């Protein structure tokens, strides 16, 4: 099935010829776009990164033994872990590749891919990972100057010496990766970490002041769809209260764009940057969020100034459903693939993996999933040690074995996935002649009430006109012939909502019957038939519990 599906993708897209031309055994991973949908190609085919990000100081020989058991427990296919500039370049121009070599060797032993995080000039808005020899020369590798002339704990994007040093080190790192990773263990590289500045809006050094008083560069005006009122209008003239944030974003994006371009020139792996977000529902005024990073209001500036960066990615530490979904929408753009490099792995947030897959995410990775932190073990809960991993592990046990098909079908535009939203006990996914109705908290035959906690999630993909791949947790999925919204509201087509079959009988409308409901498991990436479900198991729809279950379902009308 996999071959057939991907053959269709290739035929339908313009990437076919280019892919066939890649004769190497392991082509360099790359991001492709077709009709606004993205895929990360690994070994030439779409791949869904189901990741885990280690804690910041975990990538050391002494701590990696506390990382791999967590990765195994999770069934993650990718580990995201840092490369520390301070370790990598202990003396100017002298590079220590031992950490890179070690993590590559260990990842291969564990059959896991890597996303490496270049903790360079910026880490959470500061310059804490600069090598000691740089920290000891703050005049040369300068900090941001605030409005009152004080130096703050953030690197200046106008520090030419820092830029040159970062470019040189990042290039050496990428060149080394190219030399030692013909297997393509490393799928992507994050350039810097949560760039921007806390506590001041921008750099007020003399060099920065001069540029701030000068005209807004043409590419920024174009990116932000602004026409200057007067020729040569400066940042304040054009952007008013947003001027300082936009200026700082421009300066940082330009810096990071140059670092990225230098590395990409030697090894063209997909590159991304991650963002500390601003409030997606009620964004505060500039100054209430990290200034200058790829926040949602300046994504276009980043796209224009840093074209070597493939993806602008949100770090989502949000539990509110509406806010979480809003962030996904803000970063899922025709010019930007959705990738979530950091998020919470908590039980109420885990379902949002499905929301992300529903927006063709190329990857997802909760943060801090290793055993280097103490996770308290509660008396009487012998497995509490793994409680912080379990919500993500539950997702990956289900999606991991089928991730290639999920990525293929998503790239083809045949897949939809969704997570439960409080107060919405049913959701409808539209597939041409069929609707898939997802209900939560149906309990027996009763109407959907929503789960006591919103933990439900579902994934449906159309394999043929009348055949679907269906999976999920804590939900019921049913199908009905597509009708207009008005027809549905009239109550004539209500399959999946728990109403009695008699309510469905109306000669005006067609009804769904299951031709065949196959339960299977994924083995070696392919669906393997196990048994046919019928009777109590399908009379009221397709019920998914908290156990992994995958169905291949053929439907017809009568
Ligand atoms: C976001 C950063 O990108 C991570 O490196 C880490 O510091 C987390 N915050 C901490 O929660």
Boltz pocket constraint, residues with backbone or C-beta under 6 A from the ligand:
constraints:
  - pocket:
      binder: B
      contacts: [[A, 56], [A, 124], [A, 193], [A, 194], [A, 274], [A, 315], [A, 342], [A, 367]]
      max_distance: 6.0
